[in-house]
Amino acid sequence: MNMNVAIEPILAIIMGILILLVPRFLNYFVAIYLIVVGILGLMHTITIT
């Protein structure tokens, strides 16, 4: 059985919870989220042959 789990929705839920718990770190959470999603997007589009 092959399970493909998209990490972006899970990451978004975690970041949303963290923003609710510690709103003063909003800028850091958003920046980390954007960096991680960008890296994952690049890894998805770049295929090593």
Secondary structure, 3 states (H helix, E strand, C coil): CCCCCCHHHHHHHHHHHHHHHCHHHHHHHHHHHHHHHHHHHHHHHCCCC
